[in-house]
Amino acid sequence: MTENVVCTGAVNAVKEVWEQRIQKLSEDLKREKQFQQKIVQIWEARVSLTKLKEKVTREDGRVILKIEKEEWKLSNLLKLTHLDLSMNHFTTIPLAVLNMPALEWLDMGSNRLEQLPGTIERMQSLHTLWLQRNEITCLPETISNMKNLGTLVLSNNKLQDIPACMEEMANLRFVNFRDNPLKFEIILPLSKSTDEEEEQELFGLQFMYTYIQESRRRAGIRFVYSTD
């Protein structure tokens, strides 16, 4: 009877040892697999950086990054917060840029943009957008859904109107519509003090609100005339 108990205890001890070894081996294999995956990611990153460096050139003292389709994917930059694509030949904002969830600051000045995509509202994290010196003729209504946008520069474009929906952009603190062929000429009231006059942006927020009010007023007059 005693011998059977000793035998059973020995078997249990051996079983426990093997279970521990199997568990350790399983954990080692798991760590090795994770390490291999990390090595692959590191090499993929190195390859991407190598390709990226090949796209960097110098022109007139400026460092230029040439982006070509499929060779360097902007869509992989999910944590990018600042992006400068100014002084290029973009005719539209790339879809990959619209899909960057963390992007807060974007400069696409001095390009060939003719219009903004209706899906620009996807850029919910964006607080600063530079679009000066393009060929933009109109703004989409969806721009008013960019709730975090605080700075919007649209100087030197081909805008003929300012959409009324921009009144709803509560966080907008700075805007510039200078040098656009807008339909209505707006003259802002004189400031009460010299300091206010210096701080006042002639084509800024006050200009935008006044323009929208004038646009509504004239639209109302046209409606009255058309019903007579």
BELVENGI-V816494 format. One record per pair of residues at least 24 apart in sequence whose ideal C-beta (glycine too) atoms are under 7 Angstrom apart, sorted by the first residue. I is the first residue (numbers start at 1). J is the second residue. If there is no record, write none. Layout:
i | j
I | J
I | J
This chain:
i | j
48 | 72
75 | 99
78 | 102
81 | 105
86 | 110
92 | 117
93 | 117
98 | 122
98 | 123
101 | 125
104 | 128
109 | 133
116 | 140
116 | 143
118 | 142
120 | 146
121 | 145
121 | 146
124 | 148
127 | 151
132 | 156
139 | 163
141 | 165
144 | 168
144 | 169
147 | 171
150 | 174
154 | 180
155 | 179
162 | 208
162 | 211
162 | 212
164 | 212
164 | 215
164 | 216
166 | 208
167 | 209
167 | 212
172 | 205
174 | 204
175 | 204
175 | 205
175 | 208
176 | 201
176 | 203
176 | 204
177 | 203
177 | 207
177 | 208
178 | 203
182 | 211
184 | 211
184 | 214
184 | 215
186 | 210
186 | 211
186 | 214
